[in-house]
C-alpha cells in the first residue's frame, strides 16, 4: 500500500503485551487515535493487525469521501 500522510500506525509496548493504534493527523500539531487494539503477544502480531486494518480503514474513508 502507498504511504499515506494522513494516517499512520503506532505500536506501543505495555509490559509484556503490545497495543496497535491507527492514528490520524488532524492538524500539523494534533494527532488522534482512530482505531486501537490491545493485547498482542508480540510486536509482529500487532504490526500485522495494524497493516491490515489501516488498509481497510483508508479504503473505507476514500469510498465515503468520494463525490458522486
PyMOL Python script that loads the backbone (N, CA, C, O; Angstrom):
from pymol import cmd

cmd.read_pdbstr("""\
ATOM      1  N   UNK A   1       0.838  -1.183   0.000  1.00  0.00           N
ATOM      2  CA  UNK A   1       0.000   0.000   0.000  1.00  0.00           C
ATOM      3  C   UNK A   1       0.882   1.245   0.000  1.00  0.00           C
ATOM      4  O   UNK A   1       1.950   1.260   0.612  1.00  0.00           O
ATOM      5  N   UNK A   2       0.435   2.268  -0.678  1.00  0.00           N
ATOM      6  CA  UNK A   2       1.192   3.518  -0.756  1.00  0.00           C
ATOM      7  C   UNK A   2       1.210   4.216   0.602  1.00  0.00           C
ATOM      8  O   UNK A   2       0.280   4.078   1.397  1.00  0.00           O
ATOM      9  N   UNK A   3       2.255   4.948   0.847  1.00  0.00           N
ATOM     10  CA  UNK A   3       2.388   5.703   2.094  1.00  0.00           C
ATOM     11  C   UNK A   3       1.334   6.800   2.146  1.00  0.00           C
ATOM     12  O   UNK A   3       1.157   7.548   1.184  1.00  0.00           O
ATOM     13  N   UNK A   4       0.645   6.891   3.259  1.00  0.00           N
ATOM     14  CA  UNK A   4      -0.413   7.872   3.437  1.00  0.00           C
ATOM     15  C   UNK A   4       0.046   8.900   4.458  1.00  0.00           C
ATOM     16  O   UNK A   4       0.495   8.537   5.546  1.00  0.00           O
ATOM     17  N   UNK A   5      -0.062  10.184   4.118  1.00  0.00           N
ATOM     18  CA  UNK A   5       0.395  11.239   5.020  1.00  0.00           C
ATOM     19  C   UNK A   5      -0.568  11.473   6.177  1.00  0.00           C
ATOM     20  O   UNK A   5      -0.155  11.923   7.245  1.00  0.00           O
ATOM     21  N   UNK A   6      -1.844  11.172   5.974  1.00  0.00           N
ATOM     22  CA  UNK A   6      -2.849  11.497   6.979  1.00  0.00           C
ATOM     23  C   UNK A   6      -2.996  10.404   8.042  1.00  0.00           C
ATOM     24  O   UNK A   6      -3.301  10.710   9.194  1.00  0.00           O
ATOM     25  N   UNK A   7      -2.784   9.134   7.674  1.00  0.00           N
ATOM     26  CA  UNK A   7      -2.950   8.022   8.596  1.00  0.00           C
ATOM     27  C   UNK A   7      -1.615   7.330   8.821  1.00  0.00           C
ATOM     28  O   UNK A   7      -0.774   7.276   7.924  1.00  0.00           O
ATOM     29  N   UNK A   8      -1.427   6.800  10.031  1.00  0.00           N
ATOM     30  CA  UNK A   8      -0.186   6.121  10.361  1.00  0.00           C
ATOM     31  C   UNK A   8      -0.463   5.048  11.398  1.00  0.00           C
ATOM     32  O   UNK A   8      -1.565   4.963  11.942  1.00  0.00           O
ATOM     33  N   UNK A   9       0.541   4.233  11.667  1.00  0.00           N
ATOM     34  CA  UNK A   9       0.447   3.163  12.657  1.00  0.00           C
ATOM     35  C   UNK A   9       1.389   3.481  13.809  1.00  0.00           C
ATOM     36  O   UNK A   9       2.512   3.940  13.605  1.00  0.00           O
ATOM     37  N   UNK A  10       0.912   3.228  15.019  1.00  0.00           N
ATOM     38  CA  UNK A  10       1.725   3.421  16.214  1.00  0.00           C
ATOM     39  C   UNK A  10       1.669   2.135  17.038  1.00  0.00           C
ATOM     40  O   UNK A  10       0.581   1.672  17.381  1.00  0.00           O
ATOM     41  N   UNK A  11       2.823   1.554  17.359  1.00  0.00           N
ATOM     42  CA  UNK A  11       2.888   0.345  18.180  1.00  0.00           C
ATOM     43  C   UNK A  11       3.479   0.708  19.534  1.00  0.00           C
ATOM     44  O   UNK A  11       4.520   1.359  19.614  1.00  0.00           O
ATOM     45  N   UNK A  12       2.797   0.275  20.608  1.00  0.00           N
ATOM     46  CA  UNK A  12       3.213   0.626  21.962  1.00  0.00           C
ATOM     47  C   UNK A  12       3.374  -0.649  22.782  1.00  0.00           C
ATOM     48  O   UNK A  12       2.477  -1.492  22.816  1.00  0.00           O
ATOM     49  N   UNK A  13       4.516  -0.784  23.437  1.00  0.00           N
ATOM     50  CA  UNK A  13       4.750  -1.925  24.312  1.00  0.00           C
ATOM     51  C   UNK A  13       4.287  -1.563  25.719  1.00  0.00           C
ATOM     52  O   UNK A  13       4.710  -0.554  26.284  1.00  0.00           O
ATOM     53  N   UNK A  14       3.413  -2.401  26.276  1.00  0.00           N
ATOM     54  CA  UNK A  14       2.891  -2.185  27.632  1.00  0.00           C
ATOM     55  C   UNK A  14       3.172  -3.433  28.457  1.00  0.00           C
ATOM     56  O   UNK A  14       2.377  -4.373  28.478  1.00  0.00           O
ATOM     57  N   UNK A  15       4.312  -3.426  29.133  1.00  0.00           N
ATOM     58  CA  UNK A  15       4.697  -4.610  29.904  1.00  0.00           C
ATOM     59  C   UNK A  15       5.055  -5.751  28.964  1.00  0.00           C
ATOM     60  O   UNK A  15       6.033  -5.668  28.221  1.00  0.00           O
ATOM     61  N   UNK A  16       4.253  -6.826  28.999  1.00  0.00           N
ATOM     62  CA  UNK A  16       4.517  -7.980  28.139  1.00  0.00           C
ATOM     63  C   UNK A  16       3.606  -8.023  26.918  1.00  0.00           C
ATOM     64  O   UNK A  16       3.708  -8.948  26.113  1.00  0.00           O
ATOM     65  N   UNK A  17       2.720  -7.045  26.762  1.00  0.00           N
ATOM     66  CA  UNK A  17       1.810  -7.030  25.623  1.00  0.00           C
ATOM     67  C   UNK A  17       2.034  -5.794  24.749  1.00  0.00           C
ATOM     68  O   UNK A  17       2.704  -4.842  25.151  1.00  0.00           O
ATOM     69  N   UNK A  18       1.470  -5.831  23.570  1.00  0.00           N
ATOM     70  CA  UNK A  18       1.605  -4.731  22.607  1.00  0.00           C
ATOM     71  C   UNK A  18       0.231  -4.184  22.260  1.00  0.00           C
ATOM     72  O   UNK A  18      -0.757  -4.917  22.230  1.00  0.00           O
ATOM     73  N   UNK A  19       0.187  -2.891  21.999  1.00  0.00           N
ATOM     74  CA  UNK A  19      -1.019  -2.215  21.538  1.00  0.00           C
ATOM     75  C   UNK A  19      -0.726  -1.603  20.179  1.00  0.00           C
ATOM     76  O   UNK A  19       0.308  -0.966  19.982  1.00  0.00           O
ATOM     77  N   UNK A  20      -1.655  -1.805  19.238  1.00  0.00           N
ATOM     78  CA  UNK A  20      -1.536  -1.223  17.909  1.00  0.00           C
ATOM     79  C   UNK A  20      -2.579  -0.129  17.772  1.00  0.00           C
ATOM     80  O   UNK A  20      -3.736  -0.312  18.150  1.00  0.00           O
ATOM     81  N   UNK A  21      -2.167   1.009  17.229  1.00  0.00           N
ATOM     82  CA  UNK A  21      -3.084   2.134  17.039  1.00  0.00           C
ATOM     83  C   UNK A  21      -2.983   2.651  15.609  1.00  0.00           C
ATOM     84  O   UNK A  21      -1.899   2.728  15.030  1.00  0.00           O
ATOM     85  N   UNK A  22      -4.146   3.005  15.053  1.00  0.00           N
ATOM     86  CA  UNK A  22      -4.181   3.705  13.776  1.00  0.00           C
ATOM     87  C   UNK A  22      -4.443   5.163  14.126  1.00  0.00           C
ATOM     88  O   UNK A  22      -5.471   5.492  14.718  1.00  0.00           O
ATOM     89  N   UNK A  23      -3.517   6.026  13.759  1.00  0.00           N
ATOM     90  CA  UNK A  23      -3.628   7.435  14.108  1.00  0.00           C
ATOM     91  C   UNK A  23      -3.950   8.262  12.873  1.00  0.00           C
ATOM     92  O   UNK A  23      -3.606   7.893  11.750  1.00  0.00           O
ATOM     93  N   UNK A  24      -4.618   9.392  13.105  1.00  0.00           N
ATOM     94  CA  UNK A  24      -4.975  10.305  12.020  1.00  0.00           C
ATOM     95  C   UNK A  24      -4.440  11.679  12.342  1.00  0.00           C
ATOM     96  O   UNK A  24      -4.628  12.179  13.451  1.00  0.00           O
ATOM     97  N   UNK A  25      -3.771  12.297  11.379  1.00  0.00           N
ATOM     98  CA  UNK A  25      -3.214  13.637  11.546  1.00  0.00           C
ATOM     99  C   UNK A  25      -4.321  14.654  11.302  1.00  0.00           C
ATOM    100  O   UNK A  25      -4.796  14.783  10.174  1.00  0.00           O
ATOM    101  N   UNK A  26      -4.738  15.373  12.330  1.00  0.00           N
ATOM    102  CA  UNK A  26      -5.809  16.352  12.227  1.00  0.00           C
ATOM    103  C   UNK A  26      -5.247  17.682  11.747  1.00  0.00           C
ATOM    104  O   UNK A  26      -5.743  18.261  10.781  1.00  0.00           O
ATOM    105  N   UNK A  27      -4.230  18.153  12.413  1.00  0.00           N
ATOM    106  CA  UNK A  27      -3.530  19.379  12.026  1.00  0.00           C
ATOM    107  C   UNK A  27      -2.034  19.095  12.127  1.00  0.00           C
ATOM    108  O   UNK A  27      -1.630  17.977  12.446  1.00  0.00           O
ATOM    109  N   UNK A  28      -1.238  20.080  11.862  1.00  0.00           N
ATOM    110  CA  UNK A  28       0.210  19.900  11.953  1.00  0.00           C
ATOM    111  C   UNK A  28       0.655  19.566  13.376  1.00  0.00           C
ATOM    112  O   UNK A  28       1.705  18.953  13.574  1.00  0.00           O
ATOM    113  N   UNK A  29      -0.138  19.967  14.359  1.00  0.00           N
ATOM    114  CA  UNK A  29       0.240  19.754  15.761  1.00  0.00           C
ATOM    115  C   UNK A  29      -0.615  18.730  16.488  1.00  0.00           C
ATOM    116  O   UNK A  29      -0.279  18.338  17.605  1.00  0.00           O
ATOM    117  N   UNK A  30      -1.710  18.288  15.885  1.00  0.00           N
ATOM    118  CA  UNK A  30      -2.640  17.410  16.591  1.00  0.00           C
ATOM    119  C   UNK A  30      -2.848  16.100  15.846  1.00  0.00           C
ATOM    120  O   UNK A  30      -3.134  16.090  14.649  1.00  0.00           O
ATOM    121  N   UNK A  31      -2.700  14.994  16.570  1.00  0.00           N
ATOM    122  CA  UNK A  31      -2.923  13.656  16.045  1.00  0.00           C
ATOM    123  C   UNK A  31      -3.876  12.930  16.987  1.00  0.00           C
ATOM    124  O   UNK A  31      -3.729  13.010  18.207  1.00  0.00           O
ATOM    125  N   UNK A  32      -4.858  12.219  16.420  1.00  0.00           N
ATOM    126  CA  UNK A  32      -5.797  11.459  17.254  1.00  0.00           C
ATOM    127  C   UNK A  32      -5.737   9.984  16.877  1.00  0.00           C
ATOM    128  O   UNK A  32      -5.324   9.630  15.773  1.00  0.00           O
ATOM    129  N   UNK A  33      -6.154   9.130  17.810  1.00  0.00           N
ATOM    130  CA  UNK A  33      -6.228   7.694  17.561  1.00  0.00           C
ATOM    131  C   UNK A  33      -7.598   7.388  16.975  1.00  0.00           C
ATOM    132  O   UNK A  33      -8.622   7.659  17.602  1.00  0.00           O
ATOM    133  N   UNK A  34      -7.615   6.825  15.774  1.00  0.00           N
ATOM    134  CA  UNK A  34      -8.873   6.485  15.108  1.00  0.00           C
ATOM    135  C   UNK A  34      -9.321   5.073  15.444  1.00  0.00           C
ATOM    136  O   UNK A  34     -10.520   4.802  15.503  1.00  0.00           O
ATOM    137  N   UNK A  35      -8.372   4.171  15.664  1.00  0.00           N
ATOM    138  CA  UNK A  35      -8.694   2.780  15.965  1.00  0.00           C
ATOM    139  C   UNK A  35      -7.552   2.186  16.774  1.00  0.00           C
ATOM    140  O   UNK A  35      -6.386   2.495  16.530  1.00  0.00           O
ATOM    141  N   UNK A  36      -7.886   1.329  17.741  1.00  0.00           N
ATOM    142  CA  UNK A  36      -6.869   0.762  18.610  1.00  0.00           C
ATOM    143  C   UNK A  36      -7.245  -0.667  18.998  1.00  0.00           C
ATOM    144  O   UNK A  36      -8.424  -1.000  19.114  1.00  0.00           O
ATOM    145  N   UNK A  37      -6.231  -1.503  19.195  1.00  0.00           N
ATOM    146  CA  UNK A  37      -6.443  -2.881  19.644  1.00  0.00           C
ATOM    147  C   UNK A  37      -5.312  -3.233  20.608  1.00  0.00           C
ATOM    148  O   UNK A  37      -4.145  -2.950  20.337  1.00  0.00           O
ATOM    149  N   UNK A  38      -5.668  -3.856  21.737  1.00  0.00           N
ATOM    150  CA  UNK A  38      -4.684  -4.198  22.769  1.00  0.00           C
ATOM    151  C   UNK A  38      -4.499  -5.701  22.871  1.00  0.00           C
ATOM    152  O   UNK A  38      -5.277  -6.474  22.311  1.00  0.00           O
ATOM    153  N   UNK A  39      -3.460  -6.109  23.591  1.00  0.00           N
ATOM    154  CA  UNK A  39      -3.285  -7.495  23.995  1.00  0.00           C
ATOM    155  C   UNK A  39      -2.531  -8.386  23.031  1.00  0.00           C
ATOM    156  O   UNK A  39      -2.680  -9.606  23.096  1.00  0.00           O
ATOM    157  N   UNK A  40      -1.730  -7.831  22.141  1.00  0.00           N
ATOM    158  CA  UNK A  40      -0.947  -8.663  21.237  1.00  0.00           C
ATOM    159  C   UNK A  40       0.269  -9.206  21.971  1.00  0.00           C
ATOM    160  O   UNK A  40       0.897  -8.494  22.756  1.00  0.00           O
ATOM    161  N   UNK A  41       0.601 -10.465  21.716  1.00  0.00           N
ATOM    162  CA  UNK A  41       1.725 -11.104  22.397  1.00  0.00           C
ATOM    163  C   UNK A  41       3.076 -10.629  21.869  1.00  0.00           C
ATOM    164  O   UNK A  41       4.072 -10.653  22.593  1.00  0.00           O
ATOM    165  N   UNK A  42       3.110 -10.198  20.606  1.00  0.00           N
ATOM    166  CA  UNK A  42       4.386  -9.760  20.034  1.00  0.00           C
ATOM    167  C   UNK A  42       4.178  -8.530  19.162  1.00  0.00           C
ATOM    168  O   UNK A  42       3.060  -8.207  18.760  1.00  0.00           O
ATOM    169  N   UNK A  43       5.279  -7.861  18.884  1.00  0.00           N
ATOM    170  CA  UNK A  43       5.239  -6.676  18.038  1.00  0.00           C
ATOM    171  C   UNK A  43       4.812  -7.037  16.616  1.00  0.00           C
ATOM    172  O   UNK A  43       4.091  -6.279  15.967  1.00  0.00           O
ATOM    173  N   UNK A  44       5.259  -8.195  16.138  1.00  0.00           N
ATOM    174  CA  UNK A  44       4.909  -8.599  14.771  1.00  0.00           C
ATOM    175  C   UNK A  44       3.412  -8.860  14.622  1.00  0.00           C
ATOM    176  O   UNK A  44       2.838  -8.547  13.579  1.00  0.00           O
ATOM    177  N   UNK A  45       2.770  -9.428  15.643  1.00  0.00           N
ATOM    178  CA  UNK A  45       1.318  -9.632  15.601  1.00  0.00           C
ATOM    179  C   UNK A  45       0.594  -8.291  15.541  1.00  0.00           C
ATOM    180  O   UNK A  45      -0.348  -8.118  14.768  1.00  0.00           O
ATOM    181  N   UNK A  46       1.040  -7.354  16.358  1.00  0.00           N
ATOM    182  CA  UNK A  46       0.436  -6.018  16.376  1.00  0.00           C
ATOM    183  C   UNK A  46       0.637  -5.324  15.037  1.00  0.00           C
ATOM    184  O   UNK A  46      -0.280  -4.671  14.538  1.00  0.00           O
ATOM    185  N   UNK A  47       1.820  -5.453  14.449  1.00  0.00           N
ATOM    186  CA  UNK A  47       2.116  -4.833  13.155  1.00  0.00           C
ATOM    187  C   UNK A  47       1.241  -5.425  12.051  1.00  0.00           C
ATOM    188  O   UNK A  47       0.728  -4.695  11.203  1.00  0.00           O
ATOM    189  N   UNK A  48       1.072  -6.748  12.062  1.00  0.00           N
ATOM    190  CA  UNK A  48       0.243  -7.422  11.064  1.00  0.00           C
ATOM    191  C   UNK A  48      -1.197  -6.945  11.147  1.00  0.00           C
ATOM    192  O   UNK A  48      -1.815  -6.644  10.126  1.00  0.00           O
ATOM    193  N   UNK A  49      -1.734  -6.876  12.366  1.00  0.00           N
ATOM    194  CA  UNK A  49      -3.113  -6.399  12.552  1.00  0.00           C
ATOM    195  C   UNK A  49      -3.242  -4.957  12.078  1.00  0.00           C
ATOM    196  O   UNK A  49      -4.186  -4.616  11.364  1.00  0.00           O
ATOM    197  N   UNK A  50      -2.307  -4.121  12.468  1.00  0.00           N
ATOM    198  CA  UNK A  50      -2.368  -2.701  12.125  1.00  0.00           C
ATOM    199  C   UNK A  50      -2.279  -2.485  10.615  1.00  0.00           C
ATOM    200  O   UNK A  50      -3.001  -1.650  10.068  1.00  0.00           O
ATOM    201  N   UNK A  51      -1.414  -3.218   9.945  1.00  0.00           N
ATOM    202  CA  UNK A  51      -1.288  -3.082   8.490  1.00  0.00           C
ATOM    203  C   UNK A  51      -2.603  -3.436   7.793  1.00  0.00           C
ATOM    204  O   UNK A  51      -3.057  -2.712   6.907  1.00  0.00           O
ATOM    205  N   UNK A  52      -3.205  -4.547   8.198  1.00  0.00           N
ATOM    206  CA  UNK A  52      -4.470  -4.980   7.590  1.00  0.00           C
ATOM    207  C   UNK A  52      -5.582  -3.979   7.877  1.00  0.00           C
ATOM    208  O   UNK A  52      -6.340  -3.623   6.975  1.00  0.00           O
ATOM    209  N   UNK A  53      -5.688  -3.524   9.116  1.00  0.00           N
ATOM    210  CA  UNK A  53      -6.742  -2.588   9.493  1.00  0.00           C
ATOM    211  C   UNK A  53      -6.561  -1.222   8.842  1.00  0.00           C
ATOM    212  O   UNK A  53      -7.542  -0.577   8.472  1.00  0.00           O
ATOM    213  N   UNK A  54      -5.324  -0.780   8.701  1.00  0.00           N
ATOM    214  CA  UNK A  54      -5.058   0.514   8.067  1.00  0.00           C
ATOM    215  C   UNK A  54      -5.514   0.497   6.610  1.00  0.00           C
ATOM    216  O   UNK A  54      -6.119   1.457   6.133  1.00  0.00           O
ATOM    217  N   UNK A  55      -5.224  -0.589   5.911  1.00  0.00           N
ATOM    218  CA  UNK A  55      -5.639  -0.702   4.518  1.00  0.00           C
ATOM    219  C   UNK A  55      -7.168  -0.655   4.405  1.00  0.00           C
ATOM    220  O   UNK A  55      -7.699   0.048   3.544  1.00  0.00           O
ATOM    221  N   UNK A  56      -7.871  -1.385   5.254  1.00  0.00           N
ATOM    222  CA  UNK A  56      -9.340  -1.382   5.255  1.00  0.00           C
ATOM    223  C   UNK A  56      -9.855   0.004   5.631  1.00  0.00           C
ATOM    224  O   UNK A  56     -10.785   0.514   5.006  1.00  0.00           O
ATOM    225  N   UNK A  57      -9.264   0.600   6.632  1.00  0.00           N
ATOM    226  CA  UNK A  57      -9.695   1.905   7.135  1.00  0.00           C
ATOM    227  C   UNK A  57      -9.579   2.977   6.051  1.00  0.00           C
ATOM    228  O   UNK A  57     -10.505   3.763   5.851  1.00  0.00           O
ATOM    229  N   UNK A  58      -8.447   3.007   5.356  1.00  0.00           N
ATOM    230  CA  UNK A  58      -8.219   4.012   4.314  1.00  0.00           C
ATOM    231  C   UNK A  58      -9.186   3.796   3.149  1.00  0.00           C
ATOM    232  O   UNK A  58      -9.729   4.762   2.613  1.00  0.00           O
ATOM    233  N   UNK A  59      -9.405   2.547   2.752  1.00  0.00           N
ATOM    234  CA  UNK A  59     -10.349   2.259   1.667  1.00  0.00           C
ATOM    235  C   UNK A  59     -11.754   2.732   2.031  1.00  0.00           C
ATOM    236  O   UNK A  59     -12.458   3.291   1.190  1.00  0.00           O
ATOM    237  N   UNK A  60     -12.163   2.511   3.279  1.00  0.00           N
ATOM    238  CA  UNK A  60     -13.481   2.941   3.741  1.00  0.00           C
ATOM    239  C   UNK A  60     -13.601   4.458   3.709  1.00  0.00           C
ATOM    240  O   UNK A  60     -14.619   4.989   3.264  1.00  0.00           O
ATOM    241  N   UNK A  61     -12.589   5.151   4.171  1.00  0.00           N
ATOM    242  CA  UNK A  61     -12.612   6.615   4.187  1.00  0.00           C
ATOM    243  C   UNK A  61     -12.657   7.171   2.769  1.00  0.00           C
ATOM    244  O   UNK A  61     -13.407   8.108   2.497  1.00  0.00           O
ATOM    245  N   UNK A  62     -11.867   6.608   1.870  1.00  0.00           N
ATOM    246  CA  UNK A  62     -11.848   7.066   0.477  1.00  0.00           C
ATOM    247  C   UNK A  62     -13.217   6.850  -0.166  1.00  0.00           C
ATOM    248  O   UNK A  62     -13.720   7.735  -0.857  1.00  0.00           O
ATOM    249  N   UNK A  63     -13.821   5.689   0.054  1.00  0.00           N
ATOM    250  CA  UNK A  63     -15.137   5.402  -0.515  1.00  0.00           C
ATOM    251  C   UNK A  63     -16.188   6.346   0.045  1.00  0.00           C
ATOM    252  O   UNK A  63     -17.060   6.806  -0.692  1.00  0.00           O
ATOM    253  N   UNK A  64     -16.117   6.638   1.327  1.00  0.00           N
ATOM    254  CA  UNK A  64     -17.079   7.529   1.970  1.00  0.00           C
ATOM    255  C   UNK A  64     -16.943   8.960   1.470  1.00  0.00           C
ATOM    256  O   UNK A  64     -17.933   9.686   1.378  1.00  0.00           O
ATOM    257  N   UNK A  65     -15.728   9.363   1.151  1.00  0.00           N
ATOM    258  CA  UNK A  65     -15.473  10.746   0.734  1.00  0.00           C
ATOM    259  C   UNK A  65     -15.618  10.972  -0.767  1.00  0.00           C
ATOM    260  O   UNK A  65     -15.515  12.106  -1.235  1.00  0.00           O
ATOM    261  N   UNK A  66     -15.857   9.896  -1.530  1.00  0.00           N
ATOM    262  CA  UNK A  66     -15.997  10.033  -2.973  1.00  0.00           C
ATOM    263  C   UNK A  66     -17.183  10.915  -3.323  1.00  0.00           C
ATOM    264  O   UNK A  66     -18.272  10.775  -2.767  1.00  0.00           O
ATOM    265  N   UNK A  67     -16.953  11.803  -4.233  1.00  0.00           N
ATOM    266  CA  UNK A  67     -18.020  12.692  -4.680  1.00  0.00           C
ATOM    267  C   UNK A  67     -18.672  12.097  -5.921  1.00  0.00           C
ATOM    268  O   UNK A  67     -17.985  11.652  -6.840  1.00  0.00           O
ATOM    269  N   UNK A  68     -19.990  12.093  -5.941  1.00  0.00           N
ATOM    270  CA  UNK A  68     -20.764  11.419  -6.895  1.00  0.00           C
ATOM    271  C   UNK A  68     -20.815  11.741  -8.279  1.00  0.00           C
ATOM    272  O   UNK A  68     -21.529  11.087  -9.039  1.00  0.00           O
TER     273      UNK A  68
END
""", "prot")
cmd.dss("prot")
cmd.show_as("cartoon", "prot")
cmd.util.cbc("prot")
cmd.orient("prot")
